Amino acid sequence: MTIELGPVESRLHQARAAGETLLYLLVDPDRLPAGELTPLAREAADAGVHGFLAGSSLLLGNNFGDTVARLRKESGLPVILFPGDNSQVVPQADAILFLSLLSGRNPQFLIGEQVRGAPQVMHAGLECLPTAYLLVEAGVTSSAQFMSASQPMPRHKIDIALAHGLAARCMGMRQLYLEAGSGAPQTVPPAMVRALAKNLDLPLIVGGGISGPEEAGELAAAGASALVIGSAIENGRARGRLAEILAALREARQKGE
Ligand code: 1GP
């Protein structure tokens, strides 16, 4: 069997091999005012952001496909679906994080949504990135935790996180997403990122609670291959600071060399 990685996944694996950290911005169409989409797309492209994620734990609006198409057109960057459920599989994207919520024990998010979503992924011809989605406790109940009815991993139990990462590896997943939850008061602990980066040869995507260059630099230095920022884009804290955040990622890489 030959596994050929598509362009989005190849870029992520290349970043891991080079000790580089990519920056993705998360757009939740319910939370970003429509008029903000084009300015954000252009700001991201100008700053050198590597792509967009699009999705939500709970989507109320009905313009998801249009949002994805516009983001792609206005930024020229890859748009990667980050679906809360199978209704968020739309053909306008470049790729999909085909998530299994391995930190939980709810069969709906381990395999149920995937069985419903896979035919749509195939028909849409989306690049598919098999990804273990791991929720990490951050002091509040996150939307992902509530909507998936699953427990996050304890934040200081690195052995538990590592065992989940190893299980993902043995199951053939090709990247891990460590998630503190959207708007989390604290990020995934850098020590957890460091332990997983050291012991697993898989790219780590890390998100939740990242709002500026300090946290971004720390997580990059710990070994994250990609960071995801959503809330700090919506509330404006990271707007106008994308170049600064990207510089922190480059600096962390240089220090690690
Ligand atoms: C949430 O990891 C993402 O699924 C991004 O989190 O909104 O806190 O940036 P924030």
Boltz pocket constraint, residues with backbone or C-beta under 6 A from the ligand:
constraints:
  - pocket:
      binder: B
      contacts: [[A, 26], [A, 178], [A, 179], [A, 180], [A, 181], [A, 182], [A, 183], [A, 184], [A, 206], [A, 207], [A, 208], [A, 209], [A, 210], [A, 228], [A, 229], [A, 230], [A, 231], [A, 232]]
      max_distance: 6.0
